[in-house]
């Protein structure tokens, strides 16, 4: 970490970069885009055809498939847009991304009885994104 002589603030490589993400942040951003698109596709499938998913009449967290469809569609769009912000190097994208990915993880856990394999794949992607976003550290700038 270095301190700028003119401004007195700490300079990181992120400050000097062109705004594009690198390393783990890029990994997280791409996974967020993929998971967001998959979420949206799952939501569209639930909205268009209720017979795509398994019916679970005695499930504690039972929602109408239209409700699940809208939840997945909106959450998927938000995760994908935030993934784009993460890829462009926005700090708010990493913070909001963590919140949305945790919500995605919870939603897919609750969706497990409806489509187990799909939910497990999205949960695995969400865990990878959480890992990537929380282990990223800015690289000190060289002066």
GIJODA-V813674 format. One record per residue. N is the residue number from 1. RES is the residue in one small letter. D_LAST is the distance of its C-alpha to the last C-alpha in whole Angstrom. Layout:
N RES D_LAST
N RES D_LAST
This chain:
1 x 10
2 x 7
3 x 9
4 x 9
5 x 11
6 x 13
7 x 14
8 x 14
9 x 13
10 x 12
11 x 9
12 x 10
13 x 10
14 x 14
15 x 13
16 x 11
17 x 14
18 x 17
19 x 19
20 x 20
21 x 21
22 x 20
23 x 22
24 x 24
25 x 24
26 x 25
27 x 27
28 x 29
29 x 29
30 x 31
31 x 33
32 x 33
33 x 34
34 x 37
35 x 38
36 x 39
37 x 41
38 x 43
39 x 43
40 x 45
41 x 47
42 x 48
43 x 49
44 x 51
45 x 53
46 x 54
47 x 55
48 x 57
49 x 59
50 x 59
51 x 61
52 x 57
53 x 57
54 x 59
55 x 61
56 x 61
57 x 64
58 x 63
59 x 59
60 x 58
61 x 55
62 x 57
63 x 56
64 x 58
65 x 56
66 x 56
67 x 54
68 x 52
69 x 51
70 x 50
71 x 48
72 x 46
73 x 46
74 x 44
75 x 42
76 x 41
77 x 40
78 x 38
79 x 36
80 x 36
81 x 34
82 x 32
83 x 31
84 x 30
85 x 28
86 x 26
87 x 25
88 x 24
89 x 21
90 x 23
91 x 23
92 x 27
93 x 27
94 x 26
95 x 28
96 x 31
97 x 31
98 x 32
99 x 35
100 x 36
101 x 36
102 x 38
103 x 40
104 x 41
105 x 41
106 x 44
107 x 46
108 x 46
109 x 47
110 x 50
111 x 50
112 x 51
113 x 55
114 x 55
115 x 53
116 x 51
117 x 50
118 x 48
119 x 47
120 x 46
121 x 43
122 x 42
123 x 41
124 x 40
125 x 37
126 x 37
127 x 36
128 x 33
129 x 32
130 x 32
131 x 30
132 x 27
133 x 27
134 x 27
135 x 25
136 x 22
137 x 19
138 x 15
139 x 12
140 x 9
141 x 6
142 x 4
143 x 0
